[in-house]
Amino acid sequence: MSPDNRPSLRTILADRRLWLMTGFGFASGLPLPLSGFTLRQWLAEGNVGLGLIGLTATIGLAYALKFLWSPIFDNAAPGPLARLGRRRGWLLGVQPLLSLACLSMALASPSASPFLLIGLAALLAFCSASQDTIIDAWRIESFPQAMQGTALAGYVWGYRAALLVSGAAAIRLATNLGWHGVFVVMAALTLIGPIVTLMAREPALAASLVRELGAKVSFARRFARSVAEPLREFLSRRGATAILAFIVLFRLGEALAGTMLPPFYRHLGYDRAQVALANGPVSLVAVLVGAAVGGWLVARIGTGRALLITGSFQTLCMGMYVLLSYSAGSHAVLILTAAVESGAEGLADAAFITYLSGLCDRRHTATQYALLSSVAALALRTVGGLSGFMAHALGWHAFYVMTALATLPSIAVMVYLLRRYPPREIPVAQDGELNAIV
């Protein structure tokens, strides 16, 4: 689309769908800390063992493996809610379960029933991952290509706001309401999801999907075309094994280090207010600045070199956790660590996401990107679950030295890939998407 034909800013902001997309972003982001960082903070304060706290990282497998059941939302009607449409019907089927899971967590206790609490968190994550899948489908089908970047930007800002609310704000609020009260409040906030769904319009099905449903194409054939073929195409490429190894290893150090942060903070003597400040506003500003700088760097020097520079910088910054372990509970060092680590994460993610995007065949973009992003989360959701046992065995100082060293294999594989299979450069700001996001 030429610049003259692009919608004006006033036209974009007047589009009701954009504000609904921001609401959907809030609904998607809210459950994530409640089954992740915030949950682990509650467990740490309940004196739950490090091993069990570490295993909560596996709860997030629902987000990594959601592509396995996502075809259901495309190929099956949502029962009695079908009159609302395929997308809205499934959303209104999933969202009440999500709210109920969150409310049920308020009735559990980490000291009396830790396994029940973790099980409810797993249910919350499953419902949340399903909701994310349907919202993504609604966005893609509701907005024209020229507005996908703007829609995604609205989603990201709603999502980030929700992470702040159910992360830092929830931890701070626990001082006044207690953890049970916090989860009641968060359960009430999840009702924003159904409200937005009822306000939204059902997108028109693509003509090809209408014909496919009318022709009653078998599920096996749809699965082969939508999942098996894109996967087979990727695995047939030269260097595919090394690429997958790099994607898995890239977040290994971060996965081990991040999972143990709540009990680590508690061991160092930080209170809820200090943790909320460091992992709330400070981290949010740092990650947005890092993402903006990372996007600019990719545009200036290309994906390959930007990936090498930002990945190496992130490895060096892992040393901040080692410094924190020797800080004797210094508030200034906590703030500095949170800012540096979050900035480095945003910086590296901009290059890493661009790299993943460049790996996708244009015929299978959506499926291949979903699969690659799922692979990228595997270290966090699997090996990250062992972090509690490692921390208990090694002690905090040695554990965080080990997490820094765990980033080195990804750097080695990255150098090999950049030499043998340099990335295909893609337009960084196509349709203004990257600029809109950062």
DRENDO-1510 file (C-alpha; in Angstrom, 1 decimal, always signed):
<recs>
REC; n; res; u; v; w
REC; 1; MET; +0.0; +0.0; +0.0 .
REC; 2; SER; +1.4; +3.4; -0.9 .
REC; 3; PRO; +1.9; +6.1; +1.8 .
REC; 4; ASP; -1.0; +8.1; +0.2 .
REC; 5; ASN; -3.4; +5.3; +0.6 .
REC; 6; ARG; -2.5; +4.5; +4.2 .
REC; 7; PRO; -5.2; +5.4; +6.8 .
REC; 8; SER; -4.5; +8.6; +8.8 .
REC; 9; LEU; -3.7; +8.5; +12.5 .
REC; 10; ARG; -7.2; +10.0; +13.2 .
REC; 11; THR; -8.8; +7.3; +11.2 .
REC; 12; ILE; -6.9; +4.6; +13.0 .
REC; 13; LEU; -7.6; +5.9; +16.5 .
REC; 14; ALA; -11.3; +6.2; +15.6 .
REC; 15; ASP; -11.4; +2.5; +14.7 .
REC; 16; ARG; -13.4; +0.8; +17.5 .
REC; 17; ARG; -11.6; -2.5; +16.7 .
REC; 18; LEU; -8.3; -1.1; +17.8 .
REC; 19; TRP; -9.5; -0.3; +21.3 .
REC; 20; LEU; -11.1; -3.7; +21.5 .
REC; 21; MET; -7.7; -5.2; +20.5 .
REC; 22; THR; -6.1; -3.3; +23.4 .
REC; 23; GLY; -8.7; -4.8; +25.7 .
REC; 24; PHE; -8.0; -8.3; +24.3 .
REC; 25; GLY; -4.3; -7.6; +24.9 .
REC; 26; PHE; -5.0; -6.9; +28.6 .
REC; 27; ALA; -7.1; -10.0; +28.9 .
REC; 28; SER; -4.3; -12.1; +27.4 .
REC; 29; GLY; -1.5; -10.7; +29.6 .
REC; 30; LEU; -3.3; -10.7; +32.9 .
REC; 31; PRO; -3.1; -14.5; +33.6 .
REC; 32; LEU; +0.6; -14.9; +32.7 .
REC; 33; PRO; +2.2; -13.7; +36.0 .
REC; 34; LEU; -0.5; -15.3; +38.0 .
REC; 35; SER; +0.8; -18.7; +36.9 .
REC; 36; GLY; +4.4; -17.6; +36.8 .
REC; 37; PHE; +6.3; -14.9; +38.7 .
REC; 38; THR; +3.5; -13.8; +41.0 .
REC; 39; LEU; +2.7; -17.4; +41.8 .
REC; 40; ARG; +6.3; -18.2; +42.6 .
REC; 41; GLN; +6.5; -15.1; +44.9 .
REC; 42; TRP; +3.5; -16.4; +46.8 .
REC; 43; LEU; +5.0; -19.9; +47.0 .
REC; 44; ALA; +8.4; -18.5; +48.2 .
REC; 45; GLU; +6.6; -16.6; +51.0 .
REC; 46; GLY; +4.8; -19.8; +51.9 .
REC; 47; ASN; +8.1; -21.5; +52.4 .
REC; 48; VAL; +7.6; -24.0; +49.6 .
REC; 49; GLY; +10.8; -25.9; +48.7 .
REC; 50; LEU; +13.0; -24.6; +45.9 .
REC; 51; GLY; +12.5; -27.8; +43.9 .
REC; 52; LEU; +8.8; -27.5; +43.7 .
REC; 53; ILE; +9.0; -23.7; +43.0 .
REC; 54; GLY; +11.3; -24.5; +40.1 .
REC; 55; LEU; +8.9; -27.1; +38.7 .
REC; 56; THR; +6.3; -24.5; +38.3 .
REC; 57; ALA; +8.1; -23.4; +35.2 .
REC; 58; THR; +6.6; -26.4; +33.4 .
REC; 59; ILE; +3.1; -24.8; +33.9 .
REC; 60; GLY; +4.0; -22.6; +30.9 .
REC; 61; LEU; +4.2; -25.7; +28.6 .
REC; 62; ALA; +0.6; -24.8; +27.8 .
REC; 63; TYR; +1.8; -21.7; +26.0 .
REC; 64; ALA; +4.5; -23.6; +24.2 .
REC; 65; LEU; +2.3; -26.4; +23.1 .
REC; 66; LYS; -0.9; -24.6; +22.3 .
REC; 67; PHE; -0.5; -25.3; +18.6 .
REC; 68; LEU; -1.4; -28.9; +19.3 .
REC; 69; TRP; -5.0; -28.2; +20.2 .
REC; 70; SER; -5.4; -24.9; +18.3 .
REC; 71; PRO; -6.9; -26.7; +15.2 .
REC; 72; ILE; -10.0; -27.4; +17.3 .
REC; 73; PHE; -10.8; -23.7; +17.4 .
REC; 74; ASP; -10.7; -23.6; +13.6 .
REC; 75; ASN; -12.4; -26.9; +12.8 .
REC; 76; ALA; -15.1; -27.4; +15.5 .
REC; 77; ALA; -18.1; -25.4; +16.4 .
REC; 78; PRO; -18.3; -24.1; +20.0 .
REC; 79; GLY; -21.4; -26.1; +20.9 .
REC; 80; PRO; -24.4; -24.0; +22.2 .
REC; 81; LEU; -22.3; -20.8; +21.8 .
REC; 82; ALA; -22.0; -21.3; +18.1 .
REC; 83; ARG; -24.7; -18.7; +17.5 .
REC; 84; LEU; -22.2; -16.1; +18.6 .
REC; 85; GLY; -19.8; -17.1; +15.9 .
REC; 86; ARG; -16.7; -19.3; +15.8 .
REC; 87; ARG; -14.3; -16.9; +17.4 .
REC; 88; ARG; -16.6; -15.2; +20.0 .
REC; 89; GLY; -18.3; -18.5; +20.8 .
REC; 90; TRP; -15.0; -20.2; +21.7 .
REC; 91; LEU; -13.8; -17.2; +23.6 .
REC; 92; LEU; -16.9; -17.1; +25.7 .
REC; 93; GLY; -16.5; -20.8; +26.3 .
REC; 94; VAL; -13.0; -20.5; +27.5 .
REC; 95; GLN; -13.0; -17.2; +29.4 .
REC; 96; PRO; -15.4; -18.1; +32.3 .
REC; 97; LEU; -13.2; -21.2; +33.0 .
REC; 98; LEU; -10.2; -18.9; +33.1 .
REC; 99; SER; -12.0; -16.6; +35.7 .
REC; 100; LEU; -13.1; -19.6; +37.7 .
REC; 101; ALA; -9.5; -21.1; +37.8 .
REC; 102; CYS; -8.2; -17.7; +39.0 .
REC; 103; LEU; -10.9; -17.4; +41.7 .
REC; 104; SER; -10.2; -21.0; +42.8 .
REC; 105; MET; -6.5; -20.2; +43.3 .
REC; 106; ALA; -7.7; -17.6; +45.9 .
REC; 107; LEU; -9.2; -20.4; +48.0 .
REC; 108; ALA; -6.0; -22.5; +48.0 .
REC; 109; SER; -2.9; -22.1; +50.1 .
REC; 110; PRO; +0.8; -22.7; +49.3 .
REC; 111; SER; +1.5; -24.0; +52.9 .
REC; 112; ALA; -1.6; -26.2; +53.2 .
REC; 113; SER; -2.2; -27.3; +49.6 .
REC; 114; PRO; +0.7; -26.4; +47.3 .
REC; 115; PHE; -0.1; -29.1; +44.8 .
REC; 116; LEU; -3.7; -28.0; +44.5 .
REC; 117; LEU; -2.6; -24.4; +44.0 .
REC; 118; ILE; -0.1; -25.4; +41.3 .
REC; 119; GLY; -2.7; -27.6; +39.6 .
REC; 120; LEU; -5.2; -24.7; +39.5 .
REC; 121; ALA; -2.4; -22.5; +38.1 .
REC; 122; ALA; -1.8; -25.1; +35.4 .
REC; 123; LEU; -5.6; -24.9; +34.5 .
REC; 124; LEU; -5.4; -21.2; +34.4 .
REC; 125; ALA; -2.4; -21.4; +32.0 .
REC; 126; PHE; -4.2; -23.8; +29.7 .
REC; 127; CYS; -7.3; -21.6; +29.5 .
REC; 128; SER; -5.0; -18.5; +29.0 .
REC; 129; ALA; -3.1; -20.2; +26.2 .
REC; 130; SER; -6.4; -21.2; +24.5 .
REC; 131; GLN; -7.7; -17.7; +24.8 .
REC; 132; ASP; -4.5; -16.3; +23.3 .
REC; 133; THR; -4.9; -18.6; +20.3 .
REC; 134; ILE; -8.5; -17.5; +19.6 .
REC; 135; ILE; -7.6; -13.8; +20.1 .
REC; 136; ASP; -4.8; -14.1; +17.6 .
REC; 137; ALA; -7.3; -15.6; +15.1 .
REC; 138; TRP; -9.8; -12.8; +15.8 .
REC; 139; ARG; -7.1; -10.2; +15.2 .
REC; 140; ILE; -5.8; -11.7; +11.9 .
REC; 141; GLU; -9.4; -12.1; +10.5 .
REC; 142; SER; -10.7; -8.7; +11.8 .
REC; 143; PHE; -8.0; -6.3; +10.5 .
REC; 144; PRO; -6.7; -5.8; +6.9 .
REC; 145; GLN; -3.0; -6.4; +6.3 .
REC; 146; ALA; -2.2; -2.7; +6.4 .
REC; 147; MET; -3.6; -2.4; +9.9 .
REC; 148; GLN; -2.1; -5.6; +11.4 .
REC; 149; GLY; +0.9; -3.8; +12.7 .
REC; 150; THR; -1.3; -1.2; +14.4 .
REC; 151; ALA; -3.5; -3.9; +15.8 .
REC; 152; LEU; -0.5; -5.7; +17.2 .
REC; 153; ALA; +0.8; -2.5; +18.8 .
REC; 154; GLY; -2.6; -2.0; +20.6 .
REC; 155; TYR; -2.4; -5.6; +21.7 .
REC; 156; VAL; +1.2; -5.2; +23.0 .
REC; 157; TRP; +0.4; -2.1; +25.1 .
REC; 158; GLY; -2.7; -3.8; +26.6 .
REC; 159; TYR; -0.6; -6.9; +27.3 .
REC; 160; ARG; +2.2; -5.0; +28.9 .
REC; 161; ALA; -0.3; -3.0; +31.1 .
REC; 162; ALA; -1.8; -6.3; +32.3 .
REC; 163; LEU; +1.7; -7.8; +33.1 .
REC; 164; LEU; +2.3; -4.7; +35.3 .
REC; 165; VAL; -1.1; -5.2; +37.1 .
REC; 166; SER; -0.9; -8.9; +37.8 .
REC; 167; GLY; +2.9; -8.8; +38.4 .
REC; 168; ALA; +4.3; -5.8; +40.3 .
REC; 169; ALA; +1.0; -4.3; +41.3 .
REC; 170; ALA; -0.4; -7.6; +42.6 .
REC; 171; ILE; +2.7; -8.3; +44.7 .
REC; 172; ARG; +2.5; -4.8; +46.2 .
REC; 173; LEU; -1.2; -5.1; +46.8 .
REC; 174; ALA; -0.6; -8.4; +48.8 .
REC; 175; THR; +0.7; -6.2; +51.6 .
REC; 176; ASN; -2.7; -4.7; +52.1 .
REC; 177; LEU; -5.1; -7.4; +51.0 .
REC; 178; GLY; -3.1; -10.6; +51.5 .
REC; 179; TRP; -2.5; -13.1; +48.7 .
REC; 180; HIS; -6.1; -14.5; +48.8 .
REC; 181; GLY; -7.5; -11.1; +48.4 .
REC; 182; VAL; -5.2; -10.3; +45.5 .
REC; 183; PHE; -6.3; -13.3; +43.5 .
REC; 184; VAL; -10.0; -12.4; +44.1 .
REC; 185; VAL; -9.2; -9.0; +42.6 .
REC; 186; MET; -7.4; -10.5; +39.7 .
REC; 187; ALA; -10.3; -12.9; +39.1 .
REC; 188; ALA; -12.6; -9.9; +38.9 .
REC; 189; LEU; -10.2; -8.3; +36.4 .
REC; 190; THR; -10.3; -11.3; +34.1 .
REC; 191; LEU; -14.0; -10.5; +33.5 .
REC; 192; ILE; -12.7; -7.8; +31.2 .
REC; 193; GLY; -12.1; -10.6; +28.7 .
REC; 194; PRO; -15.8; -11.6; +28.3 .
REC; 195; ILE; -16.9; -8.0; +28.3 .
REC; 196; VAL; -14.6; -7.2; +25.3 .
REC; 197; THR; -15.7; -10.4; +23.6 .
REC; 198; LEU; -19.4; -9.3; +23.8 .
REC; 199; MET; -18.5; -5.9; +22.5 .
REC; 200; ALA; -16.5; -7.3; +19.5 .
REC; 201; ARG; -18.0; -8.3; +16.2 .
REC; 202; GLU; -17.5; -11.8; +14.8 .
REC; 203; PRO; -15.1; -11.5; +11.8 .
REC; 204; ALA; -16.2; -12.8; +8.5 .
REC; 205; LEU; -14.7; -16.2; +7.6 .
REC; 206; ALA; -12.3; -16.2; +4.7 .
REC; 207; ALA; -13.9; -17.4; +1.5 .
REC; 208; SER; -11.4; -20.3; +1.3 .
REC; 209; LEU; -12.4; -21.5; +4.8 .
REC; 210; VAL; -16.1; -21.2; +4.0 .
REC; 211; ARG; -15.6; -23.4; +0.9 .
REC; 212; GLU; -13.5; -25.9; +3.0 .
REC; 213; LEU; -16.1; -26.2; +5.7 .
REC; 214; GLY; -18.8; -26.5; +3.1 .
REC; 215; ALA; -16.9; -29.3; +1.3 .
REC; 216; LYS; -16.4; -31.1; +4.7 .
REC; 217; VAL; -12.7; -31.6; +4.2 .
REC; 218; SER; -11.4; -34.1; +6.7 .
REC; 219; PHE; -9.5; -33.1; +9.8 .
REC; 220; ALA; -6.6; -35.3; +8.8 .
REC; 221; ARG; -6.2; -33.4; +5.5 .
REC; 222; ARG; -6.4; -30.0; +7.2 .
REC; 223; PHE; -3.9; -31.1; +9.8 .
REC; 224; ALA; -1.5; -32.3; +7.1 .
REC; 225; ARG; -1.8; -29.1; +5.1 .
REC; 226; SER; -1.6; -26.7; +8.1 .
REC; 227; VAL; +1.0; -28.5; +10.3 .
REC; 228; ALA; +2.7; -31.4; +8.7 .
REC; 229; GLU; +3.6; -29.7; +5.4 .
REC; 230; PRO; +5.2; -26.6; +7.0 .
REC; 231; LEU; +7.1; -28.7; +9.5 .
REC; 232; ARG; +8.4; -31.0; +6.7 .
REC; 233; GLU; +9.5; -28.0; +4.6 .
REC; 234; PHE; +11.5; -26.5; +7.5 .
REC; 235; LEU; +13.2; -29.8; +8.5 .
REC; 236; SER; +14.3; -30.4; +4.9 .
REC; 237; ARG; +16.5; -27.3; +4.9 .
REC; 238; ARG; +20.2; -27.4; +5.3 .
REC; 239; GLY; +21.2; -26.6; +8.8 .
REC; 240; ALA; +17.7; -27.2; +10.2 .
REC; 241; THR; +19.0; -29.2; +13.2 .
REC; 242; ALA; +21.6; -26.6; +14.1 .
REC; 243; ILE; +19.0; -23.9; +13.8 .
REC; 244; LEU; +16.6; -25.7; +16.1 .
REC; 245; ALA; +19.4; -26.3; +18.6 .
REC; 246; PHE; +20.3; -22.6; +18.7 .
REC; 247; ILE; +16.6; -21.6; +19.2 .
REC; 248; VAL; +16.3; -23.9; +22.2 .
REC; 249; LEU; +19.6; -22.9; +23.7 .
REC; 250; PHE; +19.2; -19.1; +23.2 .
REC; 251; ARG; +17.0; -18.7; +26.3 .
REC; 252; LEU; +18.5; -21.4; +28.4 .
REC; 253; GLY; +20.5; -19.2; +30.8 .
REC; 254; GLU; +17.5; -16.8; +31.1 .
REC; 255; ALA; +15.2; -19.7; +31.8 .
REC; 256; LEU; +17.3; -21.0; +34.7 .
REC; 257; ALA; +17.9; -17.6; +36.2 .
REC; 258; GLY; +14.5; -16.1; +35.9 .
REC; 259; THR; +12.5; -19.0; +37.3 .
REC; 260; MET; +14.4; -18.8; +40.7 .
REC; 261; LEU; +14.1; -15.0; +41.1 .
REC; 262; PRO; +11.3; -14.9; +43.7 .
REC; 263; PRO; +13.0; -17.2; +46.2 .
REC; 264; PHE; +16.3; -15.6; +45.4 .
REC; 265; TYR; +14.9; -12.1; +46.2 .
REC; 266; ARG; +13.4; -13.5; +49.4 .
REC; 267; HIS; +16.7; -15.1; +50.4 .
REC; 268; LEU; +18.4; -11.7; +50.0 .
REC; 269; GLY; +15.8; -10.0; +52.2 .
REC; 270; TYR; +14.0; -7.9; +49.7 .
REC; 271; ASP; +10.4; -7.0; +50.7 .
REC; 272; ARG; +7.3; -6.9; +48.4 .
REC; 273; ALA; +7.6; -3.2; +47.7 .
REC; 274; GLN; +11.2; -3.5; +46.5 .
REC; 275; VAL; +10.4; -6.5; +44.3 .
REC; 276; ALA; +7.4; -4.8; +42.8 .
REC; 277; LEU; +9.3; -1.7; +41.9 .
REC; 278; ALA; +12.2; -3.5; +40.3 .
REC; 279; ASN; +10.1; -6.0; +38.3 .
REC; 280; GLY; +7.3; -3.5; +37.5 .
REC; 281; PRO; +8.0; +0.1; +36.2 .
REC; 282; VAL; +11.8; -0.3; +36.1 .
REC; 283; SER; +11.7; -3.5; +34.1 .
REC; 284; LEU; +8.9; -2.3; +31.8 .
REC; 285; VAL; +10.7; +0.9; +30.8 .
REC; 286; ALA; +14.0; -1.0; +30.3 .
REC; 287; VAL; +12.5; -3.7; +28.1 .
REC; 288; LEU; +10.7; -1.2; +25.9 .
REC; 289; VAL; +13.9; +0.9; +25.5 .
REC; 290; GLY; +15.9; -2.2; +24.8 .
REC; 291; ALA; +13.4; -3.4; +22.2 .
REC; 292; ALA; +13.5; +0.0; +20.4 .
REC; 293; VAL; +17.3; +0.1; +20.4 .
REC; 294; GLY; +17.4; -3.6; +19.2 .
REC; 295; GLY; +15.0; -2.8; +16.3 .
REC; 296; TRP; +17.1; +0.2; +15.3 .
REC; 297; LEU; +20.3; -2.0; +15.4 .
REC; 298; VAL; +18.7; -4.7; +13.2 .
REC; 299; ALA; +17.8; -2.0; +10.7 .
REC; 300; ARG; +21.3; -0.5; +10.7 .
REC; 301; ILE; +23.6; -3.5; +10.6 .
REC; 302; GLY; +21.3; -6.4; +9.6 .
REC; 303; THR; +19.9; -9.4; +11.5 .
REC; 304; GLY; +23.0; -11.5; +11.7 .
REC; 305; ARG; +25.4; -9.0; +13.2 .
REC; 306; ALA; +22.7; -7.6; +15.5 .
REC; 307; LEU; +21.9; -11.1; +16.8 .
REC; 308; LEU; +25.6; -11.7; +17.6 .
REC; 309; ILE; +26.1; -8.3; +19.3 .
REC; 310; THR; +22.8; -8.4; +21.3 .
REC; 311; GLY; +23.2; -12.1; +22.2 .
REC; 312; SER; +26.7; -11.5; +23.5 .
REC; 313; PHE; +25.7; -8.4; +25.4 .
REC; 314; GLN; +22.9; -10.4; +27.1 .
REC; 315; THR; +25.4; -13.1; +28.1 .
REC; 316; LEU; +27.6; -10.5; +29.7 .
REC; 317; CYS; +24.6; -9.0; +31.5 .
REC; 318; MET; +23.9; -12.3; +33.1 .
REC; 319; GLY; +26.8; -11.5; +35.4 .
REC; 320; MET; +24.5; -8.9; +37.1 .
REC; 321; TYR; +22.8; -11.8; +39.0 .
REC; 322; VAL; +26.1; -12.9; +40.3 .
REC; 323; LEU; +26.8; -9.4; +41.5 .
REC; 324; LEU; +23.3; -9.3; +43.1 .
REC; 325; SER; +24.1; -12.5; +45.0 .
REC; 326; TYR; +27.0; -10.7; +46.7 .
REC; 327; SER; +25.1; -7.5; +47.3 .
REC; 328; ALA; +23.9; -8.2; +50.8 .
REC; 329; GLY; +20.4; -7.0; +49.9 .
REC; 330; SER; +21.3; -3.7; +48.4 .
REC; 331; HIS; +18.2; -1.9; +46.9 .
REC; 332; ALA; +20.4; +0.0; +44.4 .
REC; 333; VAL; +21.9; -3.2; +43.1 .
REC; 334; LEU; +18.5; -4.8; +42.8 .
REC; 335; ILE; +17.2; -1.8; +40.7 .
REC; 336; LEU; +20.3; -1.8; +38.6 .
REC; 337; THR; +20.1; -5.6; +38.0 .
REC; 338; ALA; +16.5; -5.4; +37.0 .
REC; 339; ALA; +17.1; -2.5; +34.6 .
REC; 340; VAL; +20.2; -4.0; +32.9 .
REC; 341; GLU; +18.7; -7.5; +32.6 .
REC; 342; SER; +15.4; -6.3; +31.2 .
REC; 343; GLY; +17.1; -3.9; +28.8 .
REC; 344; ALA; +19.4; -6.6; +27.5 .
REC; 345; GLU; +16.4; -9.0; +27.2 .
REC; 346; GLY; +14.5; -6.4; +25.0 .
REC; 347; LEU; +17.6; -5.7; +23.0 .
REC; 348; ALA; +18.3; -9.4; +22.2 .
REC; 349; ASP; +14.6; -10.3; +21.6 .
REC; 350; ALA; +14.3; -7.7; +18.9 .
REC; 351; ALA; +17.1; -9.4; +16.9 .
REC; 352; PHE; +16.0; -12.9; +17.9 .
REC; 353; ILE; +12.3; -12.4; +16.8 .
REC; 354; THR; +13.5; -10.8; +13.5 .
REC; 355; TYR; +15.7; -13.9; +13.0 .
REC; 356; LEU; +12.8; -16.3; +13.7 .
REC; 357; SER; +10.6; -14.3; +11.2 .
REC; 358; GLY; +13.3; -14.6; +8.5 .
REC; 359; LEU; +13.3; -18.4; +8.9 .
REC; 360; CYS; +9.6; -18.7; +7.9 .
REC; 361; ASP; +8.6; -19.7; +4.4 .
REC; 362; ARG; +6.0; -17.2; +3.1 .
REC; 363; ARG; +3.7; -20.1; +2.2 .
REC; 364; HIS; +3.6; -21.3; +5.8 .
REC; 365; THR; +4.4; -18.1; +7.8 .
REC; 366; ALA; +1.9; -18.4; +10.6 .
REC; 367; THR; +2.4; -22.1; +11.3 .
REC; 368; GLN; +6.2; -22.1; +11.1 .
REC; 369; TYR; +6.4; -19.0; +13.3 .
REC; 370; ALA; +4.1; -20.6; +15.9 .
REC; 371; LEU; +6.2; -23.8; +15.9 .
REC; 372; LEU; +9.5; -21.9; +16.1 .
REC; 373; SER; +8.3; -19.7; +18.9 .
REC; 374; SER; +7.1; -22.8; +20.7 .
REC; 375; VAL; +10.5; -24.4; +20.4 .
REC; 376; ALA; +12.1; -21.2; +21.7 .
REC; 377; ALA; +10.1; -21.5; +24.9 .
REC; 378; LEU; +11.0; -25.1; +25.5 .
REC; 379; ALA; +14.1; -24.4; +27.6 .
REC; 380; LEU; +12.1; -22.1; +29.9 .
REC; 381; ARG; +9.3; -24.6; +30.3 .
REC; 382; THR; +11.3; -27.8; +30.7 .
REC; 383; VAL; +15.0; -27.3; +31.8 .
REC; 384; GLY; +13.8; -24.2; +33.7 .
REC; 385; GLY; +11.8; -26.6; +35.9 .
REC; 386; LEU; +15.0; -28.1; +37.2 .
REC; 387; SER; +16.4; -24.8; +38.4 .
REC; 388; GLY; +15.1; -25.2; +42.0 .
REC; 389; PHE; +17.0; -28.5; +42.4 .
REC; 390; MET; +20.1; -26.9; +40.9 .
REC; 391; ALA; +19.9; -23.8; +43.2 .
REC; 392; HIS; +19.4; -26.0; +46.3 .
REC; 393; ALA; +22.4; -28.2; +45.4 .
REC; 394; LEU; +24.8; -25.4; +44.3 .
REC; 395; GLY; +23.9; -22.5; +46.5 .
REC; 396; TRP; +22.9; -19.1; +45.1 .
REC; 397; HIS; +26.4; -17.8; +44.2 .
REC; 398; ALA; +27.4; -20.9; +42.2 .
REC; 399; PHE; +23.9; -21.3; +40.7 .
REC; 400; TYR; +24.0; -17.8; +39.1 .
REC; 401; VAL; +27.5; -18.3; +37.9 .
REC; 402; MET; +26.2; -21.5; +36.2 .
REC; 403; THR; +23.3; -19.7; +34.6 .
REC; 404; ALA; +25.7; -17.2; +33.0 .
REC; 405; LEU; +27.9; -20.1; +31.7 .
REC; 406; ALA; +24.7; -21.8; +30.3 .
REC; 407; THR; +24.4; -19.0; +27.7 .
REC; 408; LEU; +27.8; -19.8; +26.1 .
REC; 409; PRO; +26.6; -22.9; +24.0 .
REC; 410; SER; +24.0; -20.7; +22.2 .
REC; 411; ILE; +26.8; -18.2; +21.3 .
REC; 412; ALA; +28.9; -21.0; +19.9 .
REC; 413; VAL; +26.1; -22.4; +17.8 .
REC; 414; MET; +25.1; -18.8; +16.7 .
REC; 415; VAL; +28.6; -18.1; +15.4 .
REC; 416; TYR; +28.5; -21.5; +13.5 .
REC; 417; LEU; +25.1; -20.6; +11.9 .
REC; 418; LEU; +26.1; -17.1; +11.0 .
REC; 419; ARG; +29.1; -18.4; +9.1 .
REC; 420; ARG; +27.5; -21.4; +7.4 .
REC; 421; TYR; +23.8; -20.4; +7.1 .
REC; 422; PRO; +23.5; -16.6; +7.3 .
REC; 423; PRO; +20.0; -15.3; +7.9 .
REC; 424; ARG; +17.8; -14.1; +5.1 .
REC; 425; GLU; +17.2; -10.4; +5.7 .
REC; 426; ILE; +13.5; -9.4; +5.8 .
REC; 427; PRO; +12.1; -5.9; +5.8 .
REC; 428; VAL; +12.3; -4.8; +9.4 .
REC; 429; ALA; +9.6; -2.2; +9.4 .
REC; 430; GLN; +7.2; -3.7; +6.8 .
REC; 431; ASP; +3.8; -2.1; +7.2 .
REC; 432; GLY; +5.2; -0.2; +10.1 .
REC; 433; GLU; +4.9; -3.2; +12.4 .
REC; 434; LEU; +8.2; -3.0; +14.2 .
REC; 435; ASN; +7.9; +0.8; +14.6 .
REC; 436; ALA; +4.4; +0.4; +16.0 .
REC; 437; ILE; +5.4; -2.2; +18.5 .
REC; 438; VAL; +8.4; -0.4; +20.0 .
</recs>
